[in-house]
Amino acid sequence: MLSKPCLSHADVKKIAAAAEAEALANQWAVTISIVDDGGHLLWLQRLDGAAPVSAHISPAKAHTAAMGRRETKVYEDMINTGRVSFLSAPAIEGMLEGGVPIVVDGHTVGAVGVSGVKSAEDAQIAKAGIAALG
């Protein structure tokens, strides 16, 4: 039997608080989503002023990062360099930068997805949240 770490509710709250702090420090109105390793939504937080569509994009980015076990920027870059056939990949919608997997002891335990500002800034917020786990 294999064992692996998993996110607790306390971990999710810690990630969310740090991501929110990063967004607020930069005055960025975003939606922050956190999913488990299966891409199931554990947290969704839409900050004041965030566009309504960001509440759809953010969890899609998180889901894609968790299921693919890589940053969503990889998919965006792949498509932008001409591999547009990847757009037909099943069950993957958030192929824009801003989804970052949460890796603990070599295991992907979930992901953070952020939407609302420039893609690199979305990723910055997600990484700040993940960094709070230590």
N, C-alpha and C positions, 0 to 999 in steps of 0.2 A: 504494500500500500504506500503510495506516494503522499507526502505532506507538503503543503505550500501555505504561505501566509495569505491572509485575506483582509480586506478593509473592514474596520469596525466603524460604527456610527461616529465614535469620537475622532477617528482618522478623517472621515469625510468632513466633519465640522471644522477640523483644523485646516484641511486643504482649502475649504470654501472661504474661511475667514482670511487666510493669507492671500488668496486670489482676489477677494474683494478689496483687501487693503491695497494691493498693487494697483488695481483698477482705480480706486478712489484717489490714491496718491497722484495718479496721472490724469485725473478728471476724465476717465474713459467710461462711457455708459455702455455696458456689455451684459450679456447673459452668460452665466457660468454653469456648466453641467458637469456632473461627476457620475461615472458609471462603474459597475463592477467588471470583473474579467470576462463576463459573458455579454457585456454591452448593455446591461439592464440599468436603467436610470435610478440613481440613489439620491441625487440632489439636482435641483434646478433653481437658479436664482437670477431673476432679471432685475438689474439695477435701474433706478430711476432714469428715464430718458433713453433707455435702450430700445431700439427698433423692435416692433413686434415679431418680425421675421427671425430675429436673432434667437428667439425661443424655440425655433425649429432647427436652425442651423447648428447651434451650440451642441445639443444632444446628438445630432448626426455626426458631428466631428468627434465627439467623445466615443461614440459607438464604433466608428471606423477605426480609431486609434487603438481601442481595446481589442477588437476582433483581429485587426491586422498586426497587432503588437509592434507598431511603429508609428512615428509621427505622421500625421496626415499630409505634411509638407511633401513627403516622399511621393504620394499619389499625385498631388498637384504638379510637382516637377515632372513626373512621368508623363502626364497628360500634356503639359505645356511644351515638352520636347518632342511631341508628335505621336505618342502612343495613345491616341484618342479612343482606340478600341477598348481601352480599360474602362471607359465610361459605361460599358455594358456589364461590368462585373456585378454579380448578384449580391443583394443585401448590403450594398455599400453606397451611401449617399453623401457623406461629409468629406469629400475629397479636396478640401481647402485647408491651407495651413491654419493651425489653431487647435488641433487635437493632439494631445501628448499622452502617451501611455505612462502609467505609474508602475515602475519596476522596483520590486523589493526582493533582495537576495536572488536576483536572476529570474524572478517570476513576474510576469505581467499580472497585476492584481486589479487593474482597472485603468481608467483614463480620465483626463479632464479635457473638456471642450469649451472653447470660449469664442463668442462671436459678437461683433459690434463695432470694432475699430479695424485698422489695417491688420492684415493677417499676421505679420511678424509681431505686432503688439498683442494680438490675441494669444499667440504662443508664449509671449513674455509673461502674460498674466497666468496662463496655465502652469508654466514652469515655476513661477513664484509660489503658487499654491502647493505644488508637489514638493518643493524644497522645504516646506514647513514640516514634512514628515521626518526630516533629519537624515 
